[in-house]
């Protein structure tokens, strides 16, 4: 048994104290606060120190990791006992179980292999099951009906968010992960309510399988895969399979285009880093506007002018992302690119450079997104709607090139440029739709 596995077991035991919340009520925060205090000033050596100490704790001579984890748990416990709108106790317990037992599952896998995909899978699977178990035990104690579809949805979203944050942050940042997961699950619990279990199971199966395929093909890194799976689940649950189909078309076609003639692009100096695998930053830069749109659509319950605006903002942003990706990946294979602001010839790979071949590929991507959106989303007037989506994609593509030629590399990084381009494409589609339709 490794030190990491024993330490994770100790943290899982601390997380299990959350099960006392239904009985303790407002006093739930006390045991966690006591543990935090003792860890910070009372334990400096001995068996308990050896059990809970992380590498940095040995240098400081105190259990900072345990203290931070317990303080974050105490903060969530306080939120779960505020008088008016408390954090649901089931979410409080489920959050602690997801992180505490998810770490234990990850360390159990790590005793056998260090393969990143498998260790993350160990975290997600164990955290997911523990999250369901924690929420179920609370419902059992409180004698309330078990909403299986909701607790399953919260458990998988919590496990994915926790795994993603742990990939991006450090082990010492677990308190931040704990608080973030708890607050996000609170939001989704208020937003989602109930959902058909068949739809939820289908969402889980489809997104996990496609996420594993994307990682296996090398079109996504581990963090990029987690982000994509999380976005996929949210798209299906909050919007429907039509929203997911539009988004996955971008990820699939965009990922394959980055692999297309990758060796040639590498020789020309225009290839994406990390062998073309998309990371979290790239995924979020291209899909953040789409995520906000589906959240907005769910908040307004899919009705009224705002729902129409969110629908077209979603499609226009995805059309921008796919058009820009195809324009860059295909256009980078051709000579004689020209800077969009001056039309002077520049070296391949120059920010803001375009080729006619790349522009045609980009327009094909925006048109494809428009057609797909017309078929699978309730956009209203069919062909005009497809044209509006494609127009928004073209605007976003153009904004991306203009920003690349003027601000990228200095004031803005590539991910900010992608975000602003998808935002402009989404707003253009939404504005034109409201005006014309």
BELZISUL-V159576 format. One record per residue. RES is the residue in one small letter. PHI is phi in whole degrees, 0 to 359 (* if undefined). OMEGA is omega in radians with two decimals (NA if undefined). D_LAST is the distance of its C-alpha to the last C-alpha in Angstrom with 1 decimal. Layout:
RES_PHI_OMEGA_D_LAST / RES_PHI_OMEGA_D_LAST
//
This chain:
x_*_-3.07_64.4 / x_278_3.09_62.9 / x_298_-3.14_62.6 / x_298_3.14_58.8 / x_292_3.11_58.8 / x_296_3.13_61.3 / x_297_3.11_59.4 / x_298_3.08_56.1 / x_297_3.10_58.0 / x_297_3.12_59.2 / x_293_3.09_55.7 / x_296_3.09_54.6 / x_295_3.09_57.4 / x_296_3.12_56.3 / x_300_-3.11_52.8 / x_296_3.09_54.3 / x_298_3.13_55.6 / x_299_-3.13_52.0 / x_296_3.10_52.9 / x_281_-3.05_55.1 / x_303_3.14_52.1 / x_300_-3.13_51.8 / x_275_-3.07_55.6 / x_281_-3.13_55.9 / x_63_-3.10_52.9 / x_298_-3.12_52.9 / x_274_-3.06_55.8 / x_301_-3.09_53.8 / x_290_-3.01_53.5 / x_298_-3.12_57.3 / x_300_3.12_58.4 / x_290_3.10_55.8 / x_295_3.11_56.8 / x_296_3.12_60.5 / x_298_3.13_59.9 / x_298_-3.13_58.0 / x_295_-3.13_61.0 / x_296_-3.14_63.6 / x_295_-3.08_61.8 / x_283_-3.01_61.6 / x_230_-2.99_65.2 / x_255_-3.10_67.2 / x_242_-3.13_67.1 / x_241_3.08_68.3 / x_196_3.12_70.1 / x_95_-3.06_71.3 / x_299_-3.14_69.7 / x_294_3.09_66.6 / x_297_3.13_66.0 / x_298_-3.10_66.5 / x_289_-2.99_64.1 / x_265_-3.01_61.1 / x_291_2.97_61.7 / x_268_-3.07_59.1 / x_310_-3.13_60.4 / x_290_-3.13_59.6 / x_294_-3.13_61.3 / x_295_3.14_64.6 / x_290_-3.09_64.6 / x_276_-3.14_63.7 / x_74_3.05_66.1 / x_209_-3.02_63.6 / x_272_-3.12_60.9 / x_297_-3.13_57.8 / x_298_3.13_55.6 / x_293_3.13_56.7 / x_298_3.14_56.6 / x_295_3.12_53.0 / x_300_-3.10_51.9 / x_291_3.10_53.7 / x_296_3.10_52.4 / x_296_3.09_48.8 / x_296_3.11_49.6 / x_296_3.12_51.2 / x_296_3.09_48.1 / x_296_3.11_45.8 / x_298_3.09_48.5 / x_296_3.10_48.3 / x_296_-3.13_44.6 / x_283_-3.09_45.2 / x_235_3.08_47.6 / x_293_-2.96_45.9 / x_296_-2.90_46.1 / x_266_-3.10_42.5 / x_239_-3.06_39.9 / x_285_2.94_42.0 / x_298_3.14_41.1 / x_305_-3.09_41.6 / x_300_3.12_45.1 / x_299_3.11_44.0 / x_290_3.09_41.7 / x_302_-3.13_44.6 / x_293_-3.12_47.0 / x_299_3.13_44.5 / x_297_3.12_43.8 / x_296_3.13_47.5 / x_292_-3.13_48.1 / x_301_-3.09_45.4 / x_284_-3.10_46.9 / x_297_-3.10_50.5 / x_278_3.04_50.7 / x_298_3.07_48.2 / x_299_3.13_50.6 / x_296_3.11_53.4 / x_296_3.12_51.7 / x_297_-3.14_51.0 / x_291_3.08_54.6 / x_296_3.09_55.9 / x_293_-3.10_54.1 / x_294_3.06_55.3 / x_293_-3.11_58.9 / x_253_-3.09_58.3 / x_204_3.09_56.0 / x_253_3.12_54.3 / x_301_-3.04_51.4 / x_303_-3.11_48.3 / x_298_-3.09_46.0 / x_289_3.13_48.6 / x_293_3.08_49.4 / x_293_3.08_45.7 / x_299_3.08_45.4 / x_297_3.10_48.4 / x_297_-3.06_46.8 / x_296_-3.09_43.5 / x_297_-3.12_45.2 / x_292_3.11_47.9 / x_298_3.11_45.6 / x_299_-3.13_43.1 / x_295_3.13_46.0 / x_294_3.11_47.5 / x_298_3.07_44.3 / x_296_-3.11_44.0 / x_298_-3.13_47.7 / x_297_3.13_47.7 / x_293_3.13_44.9 / x_296_-3.13_46.6 / x_296_3.07_49.9 / x_294_3.11_48.5 / x_300_3.13_47.0 / x_295_3.13_50.4 / x_295_-3.09_52.2 / x_273_3.12_49.9 / x_56_3.10_50.0 / x_251_3.12_46.3 / x_300_-3.12_44.3 / x_271_3.07_43.2 / x_272_-2.98_39.5 / x_300_-3.10_40.0 / x_296_-3.12_36.5 / x_291_-3.10_35.7 / x_292_3.07_39.0 / x_292_3.11_38.6 / x_300_-3.13_35.1 / x_296_-3.12_36.6 / x_293_-3.10_39.6 / x_287_3.10_37.9 / x_295_3.12_35.4 / x_298_-3.14_38.4 / x_295_-3.14_40.6 / x_292_3.13_38.1 / x_296_3.14_37.4 / x_298_3.13_41.2 / x_296_-3.14_42.0 / x_295_-3.14_39.5 / x_296_3.12_40.8 / x_291_3.05_44.4 / x_289_-3.05_43.6 / x_272_-3.08_42.3 / x_253_3.12_44.9 / x_247_-3.14_48.6 / x_301_-3.13_50.6 / x_291_-3.14_51.6 / x_269_3.13_47.9 / x_305_3.07_47.9 / x_302_3.10_47.7 / x_295_3.11_44.4 / x_299_-3.11_43.2 / x_300_-3.14_44.4 / x_295_-3.11_42.7 / x_297_-3.12_39.4 / x_297_-3.13_39.2 / x_300_-3.11_40.2 / x_291_3.13_37.6 / x_293_3.12_34.7 / x_295_3.06_35.8 / x_300_3.11_35.9 / x_300_-3.09_32.3 / x_291_3.09_31.3 / x_298_3.12_33.5 / x_287_-3.02_31.7 / x_277_-2.96_28.2 / x_274_-3.07_28.9 / x_74_3.12_31.2 / x_236_3.12_31.9 / x_204_3.10_30.7 / x_295_-3.12_31.8 / x_298_-3.13_34.9 / x_297_3.13_34.2 / x_297_-3.14_30.9 / x_294_3.13_32.7 / x_298_3.12_35.6 / x_298_3.12_33.3 / x_299_-3.13_31.5 / x_296_-3.08_35.0 / x_296_-3.08_36.4 / x_297_-3.06_33.6 / x_291_-3.14_33.1 / x_294_3.13_36.9 / x_297_-3.13_37.7 / x_293_3.08_35.1 / x_297_3.12_36.2 / x_295_3.11_39.8 / x_296_-3.13_39.0 / x_298_3.09_37.2 / x_291_3.14_40.3 / x_297_3.13_42.6 / x_280_3.14_41.0 / x_81_3.11_41.2 / x_271_3.11_37.5 / x_213_3.00_37.6 / x_283_3.13_40.3 / x_299_-3.14_41.3 / x_294_3.10_39.3 / x_295_3.09_36.3 / x_297_3.13_36.7 / x_300_3.13_36.9 / x_296_3.13_33.7 / x_296_3.12_31.9 / x_296_3.12_33.2 / x_299_3.12_32.3 / x_299_-3.14_28.7 / x_297_3.11_28.6 / x_300_-3.12_30.0 / x_294_3.13_27.6 / x_298_-3.09_24.5 / x_291_-3.06_25.8 / x_288_-3.07_27.0 / x_275_-3.11_24.1 / x_248_-3.11_21.2 / x_145_-3.09_22.6 / x_292_3.09_24.0 / x_295_3.09_20.6 / x_299_-3.13_20.3 / x_296_-3.12_23.9 / x_298_3.13_23.6 / x_294_-3.12_21.2 / x_293_-3.09_23.5 / x_290_3.06_26.6 / x_297_3.08_25.6 / x_297_-3.10_25.5 / x_299_-3.10_28.9 / x_292_-3.11_30.5 / x_293_3.13_29.6 / x_296_3.13_30.0 / x_295_3.13_33.3 / x_292_3.13_34.6 / x_294_3.11_33.7 / x_290_3.09_35.7 / x_274_-3.08_38.6 / x_296_3.14_38.4 / x_49_-3.08_41.5 / x_300_3.14_42.0 / x_299_3.11_45.6 / x_296_3.12_44.6 / x_296_-3.14_42.2 / x_296_3.12_44.9 / x_294_-3.13_47.3 / x_276_3.13_44.9 / x_77_-3.11_44.3 / x_241_-3.09_40.5 / x_281_3.05_40.6 / x_292_3.09_39.0 / x_292_3.05_41.7 / x_59_3.12_43.0 / x_58_3.10_43.0 / x_84_-3.13_39.2 / x_285_-3.10_38.8 / x_279_3.06_35.9 / x_261_-3.10_37.0 / x_300_-3.12_35.3 / x_301_-3.14_34.5 / x_294_-3.12_32.7 / x_297_-3.11_30.8 / x_292_3.13_29.7 / x_300_-3.12_28.8 / x_271_-3.02_26.4 / x_242_-3.10_25.1 / x_298_-3.14_25.4 / x_296_3.11_21.8 / x_298_3.13_20.8 / x_295_3.11_23.3 / x_299_-3.13_22.1 / x_296_-3.13_18.5 / x_289_3.04_20.0 / x_295_3.11_22.3 / x_298_3.12_19.6 / x_299_3.13_17.7 / x_291_-3.12_21.1 / x_296_3.14_21.9 / x_274_3.06_18.9 / x_63_3.03_19.8 / x_68_-3.12_16.5 / x_230_3.06_14.9 / x_89_-3.12_12.6 / x_300_3.14_10.1 / x_295_3.11_12.8 / x_298_3.09_12.9 / x_298_3.14_9.4 / x_298_3.14_10.5 / x_294_3.10_13.8 / x_300_-3.10_12.7 / x_287_3.06_11.1 / x_297_3.09_14.0 / x_299_-3.07_16.4 / x_295_3.14_15.4 / x_295_3.12_15.2 / x_291_3.12_18.6 / x_291_3.08_20.2 / x_300_3.08_19.1 / x_297_-3.09_20.8 / x_299_-3.13_23.8 / x_290_3.13_24.4 / x_298_-3.14_23.9 / x_294_3.13_26.2 / x_298_-3.14_28.7 / x_294_3.12_29.0 / x_299_-3.12_29.2 / x_287_-3.04_32.1 / x_289_3.12_33.9 / x_276_-3.12_33.8 / x_297_-3.14_34.1 / x_294_-3.14_37.1 / x_273_-3.05_39.1 / x_245_-3.12_39.2 / x_276_3.04_41.3 / x_61_3.03_40.6 / x_292_3.14_37.6 / x_235_3.12_36.6 / x_289_-3.01_35.5 / x_296_-3.08_31.9 / x_279_-3.08_33.0 / x_237_-3.06_36.0 / x_63_3.05_35.8 / x_278_3.13_39.4 / x_290_3.13_40.8 / x_225_3.13_41.3 / x_289_3.04_42.8 / x_303_-3.13_40.8 / x_92_3.11_39.3 / x_293_3.11_38.9 / x_300_3.14_35.9 / x_86_3.13_33.2 / x_276_-3.14_34.7 / x_227_2.98_32.6 / x_232_-3.14_33.6 / x_294_3.10_31.9 / x_293_3.11_32.5 / x_294_3.12_31.0 / x_296_3.10_27.8 / x_296_3.11_27.5 / x_297_3.12_28.0 / x_296_3.11_25.4 / x_296_3.07_22.8 / x_297_3.11_23.8 / x_294_3.11_23.3 / x_293_3.11_19.7 / x_295_3.11_19.0 / x_298_3.11_20.8 / x_297_3.10_18.9 / x_299_-3.14_15.5 / x_295_-3.14_17.1 / x_296_3.11_18.7 / x_298_3.12_15.7 / x_299_-3.06_13.9 / x_280_-2.94_17.1 / x_255_-3.12_18.1 / x_242_-3.12_15.2 / x_280_-3.06_12.8 / x_275_-3.14_9.6 / x_94_3.14_8.1 / x_302_-2.88_7.5 / x_294_-3.04_10.7 / x_293_3.04_11.7 / x_301_3.13_8.6 / x_296_3.11_8.4 / x_298_3.11_12.1 / x_295_3.12_12.0 / x_295_3.12_9.9 / x_297_3.14_12.6 / x_297_3.11_15.3 / x_297_3.09_14.5 / x_301_3.10_14.8 / x_297_3.11_17.9 / x_295_3.10_19.3 / x_300_3.14_18.9 / x_298_3.08_20.6 / x_302_-3.11_23.3 / x_294_3.10_24.0 / x_298_3.12_24.3 / x_301_-3.14_26.7 / x_293_3.14_28.9 / x_295_3.09_29.0 / x_295_3.11_30.0 / x_297_-3.10_32.5 / x_282_-3.01_34.1 / x_247_-2.99_34.4 / x_240_-3.06_34.6 / x_294_-3.13_35.2 / x_91_3.10_38.8 / x_244_-3.12_39.6 / x_278_-3.07_37.4 / x_234_3.00_35.0 / x_271_-3.08_35.7 / x_300_-3.10_33.8 / x_292_3.07_32.2 / x_293_3.09_30.9 / x_299_3.12_29.5 / x_298_-3.14_27.7 / x_297_-3.11_26.3 / x_294_3.11_25.1 / x_293_3.12_23.6 / x_295_3.08_21.6 / x_296_-3.14_20.5 / x_293_3.09_19.3 / x_295_3.12_17.5 / x_295_3.14_15.8 / x_294_3.12_14.9 / x_297_3.13_13.6 / x_296_-3.13_11.2 / x_297_-3.13_10.2 / x_297_-3.13_10.0 / x_293_3.13_8.0 / x_295_3.13_5.3 / x_295_-3.13_5.6 / x_289_-3.01_6.0 / x_267_-3.02_3.8 / x_257_NA_0.0
//
